[in-house]
Amino acid sequence: MTQSTEAPDTTPETPRGGTPGLPPVRAGLAETVRFAATHTLPAVARGVIDPRFAVLALYSRVNQSAWSSATLRAMRTRHRGAPVMVRGLSGQVLVLFDQADVRRFFEEPVSDLAMDADDKSKTLSVFEPTGVICSHGQVREDRRRVNDHALAADQPVHPSCAEFLTVVEEECRRLTSRTVVGFPLLWKTMTRISRRVVFGDQASDDQELSDWLATLRRQANWMGRSKPDAAKALYARIEARITRYAADAPAHTLAARALADPAPEGTDPLGQTHHWLLGIDLATPVVARTLLLLAHHPAEQDAAHAEAAGRVPGLPRLRACLEESVRLYPLVSDLVRVTRTETEWGGVRYPAGTDVLVPIGFHQRDPKQVDGAHLFAPGRWLVPDAQRDTRMGPFSHGGARCPGEYVALLLTSLVCAEVLRGHRLTGARPVLDPGRPLPGILDTAGIRLRLGRV
């Protein structure tokens, strides 16, 4: 595999800033073309909602992430860290480079810097039109409360942890009974876990539902512009299946928790169901990459194995490994929001309706800001307040922080612990060199793990 050869950007920056009333800094034609060719188009090609793993495999071979990073570094240097207005595929977007601007991006209330940017809403509305991200104002707040209750968003240990642990233990037997585990088997295991966590055992074998959701997610990659009538018909079938399952869902499931308390009119308590299923399904690449990294970092695997074997409450070391994995390989490399009021960035006034982008994947691997940016160093997440460090945002920050963070870390850490308990990762592909900078993209679908008995 091609290893990342990016060198730290040591070009000094002159002080940034501006005087209110100045025109915005705009990317030139050459910069815009380069940004589109190396950053925007590749992101679209690899899939916004449904990952195209064949494209990721190609990108890993040609080290595509290095092209994107080089473009962003050049823009930051040329414009001295100031926000830059760039024309994207469907309009202009303000790209933030300075860490002070990034911190403010996270600190702004969602009412002023909203999550339902136009492109995001068009994409997500294909399969979750009544979800939180597609909403704003009071409707969003009402839907968010229902969602947060179901996910127990403020509790590191979900109230249904015991039931979820049983689900994970039962489903992971198909993994631990083998000597070689490939990505397809991991994916099947996680989709079964997602159906049982959301709806209960009644949905465990409903592969048809997962297939329908996968089809709808592929439509969402095209923002609903491809076969919209077919997508609406499929959505209706999925909703009917969800409603049927939710009516009989056990109390510990996410669906039952969403229905447990009265919801304001128009909230649709099951509106986030698609997102919960998507989130747990997409945890599969995170689990696969984390186990791959542990296989090639023996000391970290020893620590994680000891924690799993000792059934340490909360599995803090494994959670740190998972957070580090998402830092290195984020599921979402760009965070996009839209201003609801006139705002000022870098001394320049921008009208309401301005799309603002933080290339968080770039910032999390920026050697100028993050020590050991290209290395697997889970210990960084065990430092007090590490989760508040806005230089890194595996689950975002502020009012838009992912409410499913704790559930995601709970389920993925339990799965990793089940794989490691009684086993050791004795080999894995693709091969990584822990002594060199890690590649920017991994051939995730090509991951194969060899398990040996301890």
N, C-alpha and C positions, 0 to 999 in steps of 0.2 A: 504494500500500500504506500502511496505517496505520502510522505510526512510533511507537516507544515514547516515551511522554511522562513516564516515571517520574522523579520528582525524588529526589535523595539523601535518605535518612532522617537528618535532623540532630537528632532528638529525643534528648536526653541520657539515658543509662541510669544508674540508681543501682546501686551494687555489688550483685552477685548472690551466691547461696550459700544455705546453710541449715544447720540443726543436724540431725545424724543422729537419726532417729526421727520427724521431722516427716512429715506426710502429703504425698503428691505433689501438685504443682500440676496442677490439672485444668482443661481448657477448659470454659467454660460452654456452655449449650445453644445460644445464639446463635453463639458462636465455632465450635462443632462443626458446626453447619449450614453456616456460611459456609466453613469448611475443606473440608467435603465438596463443596459446590456449586462452589467456585472452584478447588480444588486436586485432590482425590482423584478425583471423578467425571470431570473433564476428562482426567486421566491415563489412566483406564480407557477412556474413549471414543476416545482417539487410538490405543489399542492398546499393550499391554504388550510383546508379542513381535513381532507383525506390525503394522507401522505402517499406520494408516488415513489415507492421504494426503488423502482428501477432507475428513476432519475437520480435519487440519492446515491445509488451505486455508481452511476456515471460521474456524478460530481465528486465523489470520493477519489476516483481514479485521476481526475484532472485537477484536483485541489481547487475547486471553484471558490471556496470560501476565502482563499487568499486573494483572489481577484476583487471580491467585494470589499474586503478589509483594506486593500491598497487604495481603492477608490475613495472610501470614507476617510482614510488617513490624509489623502491628498486634499480633499475638500476641507477638512478641518484645518490643515496647515495653511492652505492658500487664504482662507477667510478668517484666520486667527481665532478659531473656535466659535465664531459668531453663528447664530442660527442662519440656515441657508434655505431659501425658497427654491424648490426643485419641482419641475413638472413631472408628474407621475403618469401612470397609464390612464387614469381617469380624472386628472386635474392636478392642481398644485398642492404641494405638501411642504410644511416647514420642518426641516430636519435639525434636531438639537445635538450639539457636540460638546458643549461646555458642561461640566459636572454640576455647576450651580443651576443651570437651566434644567438639567435632568432631575435634580432634587426638587425643584419647584414643580416640574411636571407631575411628580408623584404626590406632592403636597397639596396641589390645587384640588378644591372640592369637585366631586363628580358633576355637580350642578353647573359648574363653570367650564370644566374641561371634561366633556362627556365621552363615554365609551362608544356610543352609537354613531360613529363616523359612517358616512354614506356607503362606502365600499364594504365595511364590516357588516352593516345592517343588511345590505343586499345579499351578502354571502350567508349569514347566519339565519336570515328570515326564511330561507329555503327549507330548513329543518327544525327551527325553533322560533317561529314568528312571535310567540308570546313569551319568549325568554327574557331574562334580565338585560342582557347586552343589547337587545334590539329595542330597549325601552329608555325613556328618560322622564324626568319630573317625578310627580307623585306616584305615577304608575310603576316606575322603576323601583321606588322605595318600597312600595307595597309588595312587589314581586320579590325583591331582594330579601325582605323579612321572612317570607315563606321559604325561600331557598336556603337562607342562613339557618333557619330552624331545622330543616331537614338534614342539612350537612353538619349541624352543630358547629358552625363556623368558628366560634370563639372557644372551642374546647379541644385541646391537643389530643385528648383521648375521647373518641366518639362514644356516646352512650350505648351503641350497639356493637362495641368492640368485641365482646365475647362471641356474639353470633357471627360477626365478620371473620373472626379467627377460625371458627369452625368451618366456614365456607372455604377459606384459603387452605386450611389443612387438607380438606377433602379433595379439592380441585388440584392441589399441587402433587398429589400422589402420582398423577400421570407424568409429571416431570421427574420426580425423584426415583421412579422405578426404572429409569433409563440411564444408560451410560453416556449418551450423546443427546443433547437437547438443542434443537434448532429453533429459529425464530417462528416458523409456522405453528409449532406446538405451543410455544409461549403465547402466541396471539390467541389461539383457540382457548387456552386456559384462562386468559384474562377476560375474554368475552363471556365465558361462562360465569366467572366471578362477577362481572359487571351486571349480568342479568339477575343473578341471585341476590346481590346486594341491593339492587333497585327494586325488584319485584318479589323476590323469594324463590324457593325451590321450584315452584310451579313453572317458572320460565327457564329453568336450567338447560333444558334440551332444545329450546326454541332457536335453532340456528337460522331459521327462516327470518325471524325478526332481525337478527344481526345482519343478515344478507340484505334485507330491505334498507336498513339504516346505512349500510356501506354504500348502496346504490344512491341513496339520497345525499350522502356526504359527497360523493363524486359529482353530483349535480351542483352542490353548493360551491365546489371549486370553481365553477363557471358562473357564480353569482346568479344562478337561476336563469341564465340566458340560453342554456341548452335544454331543450325538451321541457319547457315550463309546465305544460299541461300534464305530462307524464309524472313530473315531480309532485304536482298537487294531488294527483290521484294516489300516488304511492304514499304521500304524507297522510292522506285520509285513512288508508288501510292501517298504517302504523298507529295512528291515533286511536283507532278502534281497538287494536290489540292492546295498547297501553292502558286504555280505559278498563278493559276487561281484566287485565292483570291487577291493576291498582285497586279494583273493587274487593279483591280477595287477598291483598298483600298482607303478610304478617306485620305486626306492630313495629318490629325492629328495622324494617326496610325503609329506604329513602322515600318511596312512593307513599307508604302509609304515614310516615312522619309528616310529609307535605300535606296530607289530607287531614291530619289530626286536629288542627286548629282552624277555626273559621277564617277565611281569607276575604279581604275586601272585594267587592264586585269588580269584575274585569281582570282579576289577578291571574286566574287560571293556575291553581296550585300545582298542576302537573306540567306546566309549561317548560320547566327546566329538565324534564325527564330525558329528553334527547341529549342535553348537554351532560348530564351525569353519566349516561351510557358512553358518550363520546369520550369524556374525560378519563374514565376507567379503561376503556379500550386503548386510548392513546398512551396510557401508562405502560403499555407493553414495550415500546421502544426504550422507555426510561429503565425498566427492569433489565432488558437485554443489554443495554449499554453499561449499566452499573455492574452487572455480573461480569461483562467482558473486561471492564477496567479492573475489577478486583482480581480476575484471573491473571492479569499481567502486573499486578502490584502485590506481591506476596505478603509484605508486612501489613498492608491494609486488609488483605483477606484474612490473615491470622486474627486481627483485632475484631473484624466483623464475625468471623466464625466463632470466636470465644463468646461474643455477645449473644449470638444466636443459640449456641449450645447451652449457655447459662440462663437463657430466657430472661435477659435483663429487661425490666419494665421500660416500655417506650422505645427500646432499641435506638438510643441516641446516636451511636456510631454509624449504624446502617442508615439512619435518616440523613446524617451528614454526608455519607457516600452518595445517596440519591440526590441531595441538593447540589452537590458538586458535579454530579453527572449532568444535571439539568443546566447548571451554569455553563459547562463546557459545550453541551449539545441541547440548546433550548428548543422546546417544541414550537415556540413562537419567537422568531428572531427580531421582529419589529413590533413595537407597541404604537398604536395609532389612536388618537383621540381628536375630538373636534371642539373648538371653543364655542360656548353659548353666549359669551359676552365679548366686547372688545377687550383685548389683552395686549400687554407689552412684553416683548421678548428682545433682549439685547438692545434696549433703548428704542425699539421700533414698535409702533402701534399696528396691530393687526385686527381686522374686523371679525365680528362673530361669524362662525361658519368656517374658520380656518382649520384645516387638518394639520395636526402636529404629530411628528413621528420621532420616536426615540429608537435608534437601532441598538436595542439592548444586547443582542448577540455580539455586536462589535464592542460595546462598552465592557461587557463581562470578560472579554479576552484582550483587553487593551493593556499591554505591558506598562504603559505610562501611568495607569491608575491601579492595576491589580497585580500584586506580587505573585510570581509564578503563574501568570495568566494562562499559559498553555500546558500546565501540569495538573495532574490529579492530586489534589491536596485537601481531602475531606476535613482535616483538622481546622481549617479556616472557619467552618460552620459551627465549631464547638466553642468559639470565642464568644463571650457575652455580647449581646446586641448585634451579632453578625447578621441576623435576619433583617436588621434595619439599615444595613449598609446599602445606600442607593447606587453605588457603583456596580452592584450586582442585584439582579431582580428575578430569580428563577420563578417566583410566584407574584411578581410585581410588588407594589407598595401602596400605602395610603388607602383611600376609599375604594380604589379599584383593585385592591389586592385580591387574589383568587380566593373565594370563599371555600373552595374545595381543597385548599392546601393541606389541611390536617388529615382529611379523609384520604387524599392521594398518597401522602407520606405513610399513613397507617397501612393501607393496603399493599403498597409497593414494598415497604420494609418487611411486612409479614411474609410476602411471597419470597423475597430474597432470603429471609431467615429460614424458611422451609427448605429452600434449595441447599443452603449451606449447612443446615443442621444434619449431622451425620455424614456429610459429604465434603469433599474438597474439589475445587475447580482445578483440574490437573492439566488442562489445555484449553485453548480457545482460538477461534478465528473470527475476524482477521487478526493478524499478529500485530501487536503494538510494542514499541520500544519505550519503556517508562523513563529511560534516561534522556530522551529527546522530546521536543515539543510535540504534543499530541496533534493528530490531524484535525482539521477544522470540521470535517464531515466524515461520518462512518457509513460503511455499507451495512446498514442495520439489518436488512432482510437476509444478509449473508452471515450473520452471527451464528456460530455453532460453539456450544459449550460442552466440554467433556467432564463428567462427574466421576470422581473416584471415592470409594468408601473410606472413611476415616477409621 
